[in-house]
Amino acid sequence: PRISTLNPKYKERLLKIFEEVKDIRWPSILEQLRERHPAREKIDKAWLEALGYDGDFNALLNKLYTSLAREIELLRELMKEKVVEATYVGVI
């Protein structure tokens, strides 16, 4: 969304959350998703609210985090296979 068209209430909430989390030492995105990092959840819930989502935030985030973590893990495995394959054929 365009920040300039965002409802001022939501814009203020997002800025407040940014101030709260800006100095956090963040783990990897995979860890954030697996462990349901509280600051990650806070940001994501605020965005869902700002975007007008009116369903169960926790249920949606559970599905999203699980799916995204699986995709990242799959990509990691595929990248490892490509490195091994490239090494085997002498590319690397």
C-alpha positions in Angstrom: 0.0 0.0 0.0 1.0 3.6 -0.4 1.9 5.0 3.0 0.6 8.4 1.9 -2.9 6.9 1.6 -2.8 4.9 4.8 -5.3 5.8 7.5 -3.5 8.1 10.0 -4.5 5.8 12.9 -2.7 2.9 11.3 0.2 4.9 10.2 0.7 6.1 13.8 0.4 2.6 15.1 3.0 1.3 12.6 5.4 4.1 13.5 4.9 3.4 17.2 5.7 -0.3 16.7 8.8 0.6 14.6 10.0 2.7 17.5 9.5 -0.2 19.9 11.3 -2.8 17.8 14.0 -0.7 15.9 16.8 -1.7 18.2 16.1 -5.4 18.5 18.8 -7.7 17.4 16.8 -9.8 15.0 17.4 -13.5 14.4 17.2 -14.9 10.9 13.9 -14.6 9.1 13.7 -18.4 9.4 14.1 -18.3 13.2 11.5 -15.5 13.4 9.0 -17.6 11.6 9.7 -20.9 13.4 9.8 -19.3 16.8 7.0 -16.8 16.2 9.2 -13.9 17.3 7.0 -11.5 19.3 8.2 -8.4 17.5 7.7 -10.1 14.1 4.1 -11.0 15.1 3.5 -7.5 16.4 4.5 -5.9 13.1 2.6 -8.5 11.0 -0.6 -8.1 13.0 -0.4 -4.3 12.7 0.0 -4.6 9.0 -2.9 -7.0 8.7 -5.1 -4.6 10.7 -3.9 -1.7 8.5 -4.7 -3.6 5.4 -8.2 -4.3 6.6 -7.9 -8.0 7.5 -10.8 -8.9 9.8 -10.2 -12.6 10.3 -8.3 -14.5 13.0 -4.8 -13.0 13.0 -3.2 -15.8 14.9 -4.7 -18.5 12.6 -3.5 -16.7 9.5 0.0 -16.0 10.9 0.3 -19.6 12.0 -0.4 -20.8 8.4 1.8 -18.1 6.8 4.7 -18.6 9.2 4.6 -22.4 8.8 4.4 -22.2 5.0 7.1 -19.5 4.6 9.4 -21.4 6.9 8.9 -24.6 4.8 9.6 -22.6 1.6 12.8 -21.2 3.0 14.0 -24.6 4.2 13.2 -26.1 0.8 15.1 -23.3 -1.0 18.0 -23.9 1.3 18.1 -27.6 0.4 17.8 -26.8 -3.3 20.7 -24.4 -3.1 22.8 -27.0 -1.3 22.0 -29.5 -4.0 23.0 -27.0 -6.7 26.3 -26.3 -5.0 27.0 -30.0 -4.8 25.9 -30.6 -8.4 28.1 -27.6 -9.6 31.1 -28.9 -7.6 30.6 -32.4 -9.0 30.6 -31.2 -12.6 33.5 -28.9 -12.0 31.8 -25.6 -12.2 33.0 -24.5 -8.8 
